[in-house]
Amino acid sequence: MVTGGSGGVGRAIAGRLARRGHVVVLDVVDSLDWDDPHVELVVGDAREAQAARRAAAHAESQAPLVGWVNNAAVFEDATLDGATSDEVLAMITANLALAVTGCHTAVNHFLARARPGAIVNVSSHQAQRPVRGALPYATAKAAVGGLTRAVAVDHGPAGIRTNAVALGSISTTRYEAYREQHPQVDAQMAALHPLGRSGLAQEVAAAVAYLLSDDAGFVNGAVLPVDGGRAAQGGDPEAG
């Protein structure tokens, strides 16, 4: 299961996991714009428990469901002096609900079948170092880190591993559209990331695939930076 898997990082994750088995994507789009016999779409909002359970049931009908990736996200910026507290809270909740609903569905699906499983939450470097104006997103992603650790502690004894990846800036269609309008972004990304560039969606997919695999069988409650060293770096050029 991959939520928000119709494009960007989610698409790369779905494609990578499809090398190993059947993948069900839960997304609000009407169709996938690529053809892979091992990837199937279930249309629905990943924040809604009924949609998540329906997707899980469909995945189970194809093969035993053993892995769940909470990738779907909402990108809305706001500041405390530019929006009401209710508006800010709604934006935070919109993002956090995607991970909570996914974890709840996956955990109960695994437990009902007395089956071990793995969950990966997609977080962000902003959980540690927010970018100005992105308070709702940064707050939600910080909560995703706490959620990841709490689920790992609560349900690890049942063989359910829960981890997260915290992403730096990743080159996606959305990113490239921004880049066309802001050509200076390449220099900014080189300064922000010690590796001197933004990341690739395929690099994120490889990290997620590892965390879902048996090779990560003793990895639980970890938040793995996939950010080219951005969170580890001292000064942030965006703060100037």
Secondary structure, 3 states (H helix, E strand, C coil): CEECCCCHHHHHHHHHHCCCCCEEEEECCCCCCCCCCCEEEEECCCCCHHHHHHHHHHHHHHCCCCEEEECCCCCCCECCCCCCHHHHHHHHHHHHHHHHHHHHHHHHHHHHCCCCEEEEEEEEHHHCCCCCCEHHHHHHHHHHHHHHHHHHHHHHHHCEEEEEEEECCEECHHHHHHHHHCCCHHHHHHHHCCCCCCEEHHHHHHHHHHHHCHHHCCCCCCEEEECCCCCCCCCCHHHC
